[in-house]
């Protein structure tokens, strides 16, 4: 073979190699990973359980099938309150729940769900996204090799279901009440005997008489749980969960090992689903409430002022304890939360609240 032929052959061989690499590239880019998501919610549970499946489906679809999320409802792979540990231990890649379920790992986590007399859901989003909340949340979860994202907003919740009407603080003494997080600490200060149970166990505990009262979320979820069958006194609004948020938690190393576009897909799908859950509850809570009242004889009540005032004082005490915490990250989280609350509450109280009152008073259509 002469030199010209050798060069020509080499060129063709080089082109073939490049072509082979080019043709192989899409196959590499389209390689599929399957991740397991464990949740704290019953299967097909309105709002939250359905939201977990929707979130998984959207990530799978937006990634073009490169990242497939398989959802395991409460108890299918692990018990509901072991969902976070499953991610820490590597038995699942993601968990879908609420941060205050894990306050035994860090009390700072409670600030990213429901804080008594604290932020509304929209105010919480402002803190997390724009006033430094996400960065502090990252610091807390870094201790466990995790990354957390907000994924749901139920808005201000219901105060709970009570067998008997509450006339004042004396009725709270010894009351066996299911309620989690910092709110549980507040009710304990008011005299209740507080416990926490997963959604799927609340009805049975009420029916068996081991609970006198329970709160979960609000009409949309509570109707599905059937709590109206046991307790008819439904109190509004909750002063311990003014803006509950859910979370998606991911093994951070697995997340960072994904291509940047898949990391972005997860982040933006979480943001979108936060607002999707909010609109779901805004649309369906009122309709569920109508069903509870008209079809099931539920009595809708408001907490007596004596309980509301005592609850506010107890909330201040709980918050001050966290501001004085010996744990640096808990203290830092509490200080950031209070600082942000002083900012974001101004719009809510100076603009939103007066409008709502005026609409209620003057605009009947």
Secondary structure by P-SEA (a helix, b strand, c coil): ccaaaaaaaaaaaaaaaaaaaaaaaaaaaabbbbbbbbcccccccccaaaaaaaaaaaaaaaacccbbbbbbcccccccccaaaaaaaacccccccccccccccccccccccccccccccaaaaaaaaccccaaaaaaaaaccccbbbbbcccccbbbcccccccccccccccccccccccaaaaaaaaaccbbbbbccccaaaaaaaccccccccccccccccccccccccbbbcccccccbbbbbbbcaaaaaaaccaaaaaaaaaaaaaaaaaaaaaaaacaaaaaaaaacccbbbbbbccaaaaaaaaaaaaaaaaaaaacccaaaaaaaaaaaaaaacccccccccaaaaaaaaaccccc
